[in-house]
Each structure stands twice: as C-alpha cells, then as structure tokens.
Amino acid sequence: MPRTIALMNQKGGVGKTTTAVNLAAGVSALGKRTLLIDLDPQAHATLHLGVEPAERGSVYDLLLDTSLKLGDVRVNARENLDVLPAETDLAGLENELSAASDRTRRLSNALDQHAAALPAGEKPYDFVFIDCPPSLGVLTLNGLSSVREVFIPMQAQFLALQGVSKLMETVKLVRATINPRLFVTGVIICAFDASTTHSKEVVADLDAFFEQSRGSSEPWANARVYRPAVRRNVKLAEAPSFGKTIIEYAPWCPGGLDYKQLAQTLVSEWDLLQGVKPDAAKPTTKPAAKTTAKTTAIPAAAPPAAPPASQPTGQPVVTVITPAEARPTEPA
C-alpha cells in the first residue's frame, strides 16, 4: 500500500505545484517508486517535468472513460517517477461528469484497479502525489477521495493563515462525506524569508494552532509544520522553463537542499511505519558538488505522534487564526 498524499491550497501561486513536483522527484531519487498525478487544468506539473500529454491520452481521458486503465495514460518521466499528465480539457470535466454518480471517485477507482491487477513484473508504487487545482470542484474531490494525507503548501504570510482555516474546513467536510480516512499531515512553508520577523511569527502561530489541536478529533490533530521551510530562491522559478526538477537543475541551491531534506523526511517517516531499516532508502542518482548554502533557521517543533487509523467526525467549524501578540524568540 503506497503513501498517498494530496497537495492542495485554494490560493494559487503559493508553491503547490513546485512542491508536488520536487517532492516527487526527491522521493523517487531515493529509490521509491513514485506516481505524480496532475489534476490541475493548467498542467503546470506536467510542463515542469517536460512531459507532453501523449497521443494515447491524459488524466482527463482516464477520468472520463472508465474503460481506460491507469497504465494506458501514464508517462514514465524519470527513473522511478511516473506521471499522469494533465491537459486544459480538464477544466470542462465537471460539466461532463455532472450526471455520473461516481464522479468524485473516478480517480480512486482507477488507482484501486491498477493496484489490484499489476502488470507482470511491475512493482507497486511506494508514493503517490496528487497536485490538486486551486479550487474545490470535482477534480479536487477526486484527489481527496484517493488519498489518506493532505499536505498544505503555503507562504508565511498573515492572510495565508485565514486560507488555512478554510482548507481545514474543506478537509473536514470531505472526510465526513466522502473519505473517512482523510487527515491533514502538515504544512510546508514555501518561499520562506528567514530575515523577516513576520515570517517567523506566522510559523510560530501555525505551530501554536496545531499544538492546541493535539488530542482532539479534528483531521489535523496530528499535523505539524514541516522543517525545513523552503527558502525563496530564483532557481526554483527557473527550473520549469527547462523542463527539469530542482533536483536536476540546481540540487545544491537553497531550495534544492530544502526539498531534498523534506523528501528524505517523508521517506524516513514511511519506512519507519513500514518497519524498514533507516539505511534502506538510498539515492539512485549521484549528488552534485556541494556549495556553501546554509539551511533555513526557523524554530523547530516536536513531531506529533503517528495519526490514528480513524477518527470521529463532527460538524465543520471555521477556525480563524490570528497573529500572536508576542513575537517569537529569534533562533540562534
């Protein structure tokens, strides 16, 4: 059974697609067989990997035609990394599936069918990442019905905190109505500027919010802010124009180091749950020459306990997070 993760944020331009692509690339470079599903009609994750939707189809065709199989439309983008490419036609899928009773579970059904009948000699996926569109429609619901975990990429800005509360409400609704296994694993801070006090205050507010939720029945009761934060870095913006991940384009730039460390964290967490020894995940690519880039210094929070298999659900509540009155202590 793979680790299934949806990356979502209803606000665009926060680093969601960049995070989805580079986490998938980082995990696959550690030897884990990985599938990246692009559910965004903008197809930015597809373009980021330099993939053109094949003539045989895209994720649009897979969701529309139930006779197709996942293997009919996937593309092998890199070693250990497959992608279900997107195309602009996805924007009209909601209208085309409006009368289908299973419209929110088409992707989940396709993944289950593939896992149940693997082609001869094919290994199952270890990780599945889904890049959800910045909206709550049939595409996002397909993504959320297909995973257990939700990661929220966001920037360390005050208004982003209000967006996080709305996302939590959305996850709670989906868990109550569509996918009872769903929970929020954590937040990944993107475009982080360690030199500003405001950024550190936002991270501290998020830490406090998640800490207050410990022991509750909320889907985010075991969530946390992942470290390191991904530092603001122009190389992350340049890489897609070359059809490359940051792991390929500039692996030792600050953003590249951050995504590699986050990928290692995800693999280590999963290996621990699967009973795999810590040294089992080894890179499949040679590291580039090191630079003198420094790691991001933000206050560390203790990791939460492993999430329970199931949690009771309740009525959705909108949680508004406000900035802390006292500023956090500057890290050493």
C-alpha positions as MATLAB code, in Angstrom:
seq = 'MPRTIALMNQKGGVGKTTTAVNLAAGVSALGKRTLLIDLDPQAHATLHLGVEPAERGSVYDLLLDTSLKLGDVRVNARENLDVLPAETDLAGLENELSAASDRTRRLSNALDQHAAALPAGEKPYDFVFIDCPPSLGVLTLNGLSSVREVFIPMQAQFLALQGVSKLMETVKLVRATINPRLFVTGVIICAFDASTTHSKEVVADLDAFFEQSRGSSEPWANARVYRPAVRRNVKLAEAPSFGKTIIEYAPWCPGGLDYKQLAQTLVSEWDLLQGVKPDAAKPTTKPAAKTTAKTTAIPAAAPPAAPPASQPTGQPVVTVITPAEARPTEPA';
ca = [
       0.000    0.000    0.000;
       1.570    3.319   -1.045;
       1.750    6.531    0.916;
      -0.864    8.712   -0.802;
      -0.608   12.497   -0.479;
      -2.709   15.307   -1.939;
      -1.170   18.757   -2.097;
      -3.841   21.428   -2.039;
      -4.352   25.103   -1.439;
      -7.295   27.126   -2.680;
      -4.967   30.079   -3.171;
      -2.839   29.990   -6.300;
       0.816   30.945   -6.538;
       1.859   29.560   -3.152;
       4.300   26.909   -4.385;
       1.859   23.998   -4.522;
       2.907   22.607   -7.896;
       6.589   23.313   -7.274;
       6.313   21.352   -4.036;
       4.413   18.461   -5.626;
       6.939   18.056   -8.440;
      10.079   18.417   -6.367;
       8.904   16.198   -3.516;
       8.003   13.514   -6.064;
      11.407   13.930   -7.715;
      13.213   13.840   -4.376;
      11.395   10.733   -3.180;
      11.965    8.901   -6.482;
      15.677    9.813   -6.333;
      15.794    7.951   -3.012;
      14.732    4.770   -4.779;
      10.997    4.893   -4.096;
       8.683    4.115   -6.985;
       6.569    7.251   -7.312;
       3.477    8.382   -9.196;
       2.683   12.077   -9.673;
      -0.888   12.864  -10.742;
      -1.512   16.295  -12.264;
      -5.152   17.244  -11.656;
      -4.715   20.946  -12.398;
      -6.122   22.075  -15.795;
      -3.164   24.453  -16.077;
      -0.985   21.316  -16.410;
       1.948   23.052  -14.723;
       3.231   19.887  -13.044;
       3.207   18.181  -16.439;
       5.120   21.065  -18.033;
       7.522   21.230  -15.098;
       8.674   17.700  -15.903;
       8.961   18.453  -19.610;
       6.171   15.997  -20.417;
       3.760   16.429  -23.294;
       0.405   14.650  -22.923;
       0.780   11.551  -25.050;
      -1.482   10.900  -28.008;
      -2.924    7.989  -26.074;
      -4.432   10.416  -23.551;
      -4.109   12.148  -20.202;
      -5.724   12.054  -16.772;
      -8.706   13.759  -18.429;
      -9.326   10.672  -20.556;
      -8.829    8.358  -17.571;
     -11.487   10.186  -15.539;
     -13.909   10.475  -18.428;
     -13.630    6.938  -19.851;
     -13.905    4.205  -17.219;
     -12.796    1.577  -19.736;
      -9.278    3.056  -19.728;
      -6.687    1.863  -17.259;
      -4.073    3.903  -15.441;
      -1.335    2.242  -17.457;
      -2.956    3.438  -20.689;
      -2.260    7.116  -19.988;
       0.695    7.328  -17.598;
       4.100    8.511  -18.782;
       7.472    7.483  -17.395;
       9.088   10.864  -16.728;
      12.208    9.822  -14.813;
      13.728    6.758  -13.201;
      11.236    5.603  -10.530;
       8.910    8.501  -11.435;
       5.707    8.158  -13.489;
       3.258   10.971  -14.173;
      -0.386   11.112  -15.155;
      -0.253   14.230  -17.335;
      -2.933   16.897  -17.388;
      -4.361   18.995  -20.195;
      -6.570   22.076  -20.435;
      -9.626   19.950  -21.260;
      -9.748   19.074  -17.549;
     -11.411   22.446  -16.976;
     -14.616   21.127  -18.557;
     -14.655   17.774  -16.789;
     -17.033   18.895  -14.044;
     -19.802   19.554  -16.549;
     -19.102   16.334  -18.423;
     -19.356   14.240  -15.253;
     -22.263   16.129  -13.684;
     -24.663   13.196  -14.194;
     -22.208   10.462  -13.097;
     -22.928    9.005   -9.666;
     -19.257    8.107   -9.160;
     -17.878   11.431  -10.399;
     -15.880   12.070   -7.212;
     -14.366    8.574   -7.111;
     -13.224    8.038  -10.686;
      -9.550    8.528   -9.818;
      -9.737    6.423   -6.661;
     -11.328    3.575   -8.625;
      -8.611    3.754  -11.286;
      -5.851    3.606   -8.659;
      -7.510    0.673   -6.887;
      -7.938   -1.246  -10.133;
      -4.302   -0.702  -11.043;
      -3.071   -1.872   -7.633;
      -5.296   -4.950   -7.764;
      -4.079   -6.060  -11.192;
      -0.453   -5.005  -11.576;
       1.099   -5.893  -14.935;
       3.578   -8.767  -14.800;
       6.928   -7.673  -13.413;
       5.742   -4.266  -12.262;
       6.385   -3.178   -8.690;
       3.655   -1.314   -6.799;
       4.067    2.388   -6.138;
       5.605    3.456   -2.846;
       4.362    7.053   -3.048;
       1.509    8.761   -4.885;
       1.450   12.570   -5.014;
      -1.579   14.436   -6.360;
      -1.323   18.074   -7.430;
      -4.858   19.380   -6.864;
      -6.180   22.505   -8.604;
      -6.618   25.718   -6.550;
     -10.382   25.267   -6.241;
     -12.885   22.920   -4.648;
     -14.570   21.111   -7.511;
     -14.895   17.610   -8.884;
     -11.152   17.422   -9.655;
     -10.083   18.280   -6.112;
     -12.718   15.927   -4.693;
     -11.320   13.139   -6.876;
      -7.896   13.860   -5.456;
      -9.069   13.950   -1.836;
     -11.077   10.749   -2.212;
      -7.947    8.941   -3.454;
      -5.543    9.701   -0.600;
      -5.109    9.428    3.137;
      -2.963   12.507    3.681;
      -3.219   16.190    2.848;
      -0.224   18.495    2.715;
      -0.814   22.244    2.554;
       1.930   24.257    0.833;
       1.673   27.920    1.813;
       3.704   31.081    2.224;
       4.445   32.527    5.648;
       2.031   35.455    5.381;
      -0.796   36.532    7.668;
      -3.570   36.265    5.050;
      -2.424   32.720    4.277;
      -3.398   31.761    7.831;
      -7.013   32.601    7.087;
      -6.814   30.399    3.978;
      -5.504   27.510    6.056;
      -8.590   27.614    8.282;
     -10.801   27.312    5.185;
      -8.744   24.383    3.934;
      -9.148   22.637    7.273;
     -12.901   23.062    6.998;
     -12.825   21.591    3.490;
     -10.861   18.536    4.602;
     -13.270   18.019    7.492;
     -16.259   18.113    5.133;
     -14.665   15.673    2.698;
     -13.771   13.277    5.490;
     -17.322   13.376    6.802;
     -18.945   12.769    3.419;
     -16.532   11.063    1.014;
     -13.311    9.770    2.553;
     -13.313    8.895    6.286;
      -9.586    8.010    6.137;
      -8.541   11.569    5.246;
      -6.423   13.704    7.571;
      -4.047   16.661    7.387;
      -0.425   15.636    7.885;
       1.136   19.063    7.812;
       2.038   22.382    6.262;
       5.054   23.035    4.048;
       6.251   26.641    4.101;
       7.319   27.881    0.661;
       9.266   30.997   -0.424;
      10.412   31.463    3.158;
      12.430   34.540    4.091;
      14.210   33.907    7.379;
      15.287   37.552    7.624;
      11.755   38.848    8.332;
      10.140   38.750   11.744;
       6.694   38.459   10.160;
       7.555   35.116    8.538;
       8.763   33.734   11.852;
       5.606   34.968   13.596;
       3.392   33.185   11.075;
       5.299   29.924   11.555;
       5.003   30.318   15.334;
       1.237   30.887   15.008;
       0.891   27.721   12.939;
       2.903   25.733   15.476;
       0.663   27.036   18.260;
      -2.516   26.261   16.312;
      -1.519   22.656   15.680;
      -0.310   22.216   19.250;
      -3.701   23.351   20.569;
      -5.369   20.698   18.403;
      -3.435   17.776   19.904;
      -5.731   15.134   21.330;
      -8.821   16.466   19.538;
     -10.961   14.610   16.997;
     -10.111   17.049   14.213;
      -8.494   15.778   10.987;
      -5.482   17.983   11.757;
      -4.993   16.775   15.355;
      -1.569   15.313   14.494;
      -0.490   17.865   11.891;
       2.664   19.922   12.125;
       4.737   22.465   10.240;
       7.402   20.543    8.349;
      11.035   21.576    8.579;
      12.964   22.919    6.816;
      10.934   25.691    5.267;
      11.646   26.023    1.548;
      13.670   29.172    1.093;
      12.855   31.772   -1.540;
      15.125   31.002   -4.462;
      15.098   32.067   -8.120;
      16.369   28.649   -9.236;
      13.003   27.159   -8.275;
      11.335   29.533  -10.731;
      13.867   28.837  -13.476;
      13.775   25.027  -13.378;
      10.320   24.558  -15.014;
      11.372   26.556  -18.078;
      13.950   23.840  -18.765;
      11.517   21.003  -18.053;
      13.615   19.983  -15.046;
      13.068   19.431  -11.352;
      15.205   21.366   -8.887;
      16.957   18.068   -8.101;
      18.226   18.041  -11.703;
      18.579   21.761  -12.384;
      20.250   23.093   -9.227;
      20.331   20.438   -6.498;
      22.622   22.425   -4.215;
      20.790   25.729   -4.329;
      18.937   26.596   -1.074;
      15.546   25.447   -2.428;
      17.049   22.249   -3.802;
      18.599   21.383   -0.446;
      15.317   22.071    1.329;
      13.235   19.855   -0.962;
      15.798   17.048   -0.750;
      15.655   17.179    3.048;
      11.848   17.204    3.036;
      11.801   14.225    0.674;
      14.166   12.356    2.980;
      11.858   13.132    5.902;
       8.828   11.730    4.060;
      10.701    8.567    3.127;
      12.063    8.101    6.655;
       8.593    8.520    8.178;
       7.106    5.961    5.819;
       9.972    3.483    6.209;
       9.548    3.685    9.969;
       5.854    2.838    9.698;
       6.648    0.011    7.283;
       9.378   -1.414    9.520;
      12.161   -0.677    7.033;
      15.666   -0.023    8.359;
      16.749    3.645    8.188;
      19.547    2.980    5.676;
      17.253    1.111    3.251;
      16.430    4.186    1.147;
      19.494    5.073   -0.911;
      19.733    7.719   -3.633;
      19.598    6.412   -7.183;
      21.340    9.498   -8.590;
      24.811   10.844   -7.919;
      24.916   14.019   -5.821;
      26.212   17.189   -7.425;
      29.084   19.219   -5.993;
      28.247   20.864   -2.714;
      28.010   24.604   -2.255;
      28.088   26.709    0.872;
      24.315   27.223    1.035;
      23.033   27.463    4.593;
      19.982   25.727    5.979;
      16.895   27.655    6.997;
      16.722   28.640   10.645;
      13.171   28.601   11.953;
      12.068   27.420   15.374;
      11.676   23.655   15.432;
       8.541   21.971   16.702;
       8.415   18.474   18.146;
       6.900   15.959   15.684;
       3.445   14.656   16.667;
       2.514   11.062   17.322;
       1.533    8.882   14.378;
      -2.060    9.605   13.263;
      -4.745    7.134   14.347;
      -6.323    4.818   11.810;
      -9.682    6.534   12.129;
     -11.131    9.477   13.952;
     -14.693   10.548   14.700;
     -16.121   13.294   12.575;
     -18.215   16.288   13.505;
     -19.765   19.408   12.112;
     -17.302   21.669   10.300;
     -16.117   24.708   12.177;
     -14.330   27.657   10.628;
     -11.182   28.311   12.649;
      -9.709   31.789   12.346;
      -6.065   32.047   13.263;
      -4.841   35.420   14.439;
      -1.213   36.543   14.771;
       0.405   36.141   18.139;
       0.702   39.286   20.211;
       4.200   38.418   21.297;
       6.873   37.861   18.753;
       8.757   34.555   18.784;
      12.296   34.428   20.062;
      14.891   34.790   17.347;
      16.556   31.440   16.610;
      20.197   31.010   17.419;
];
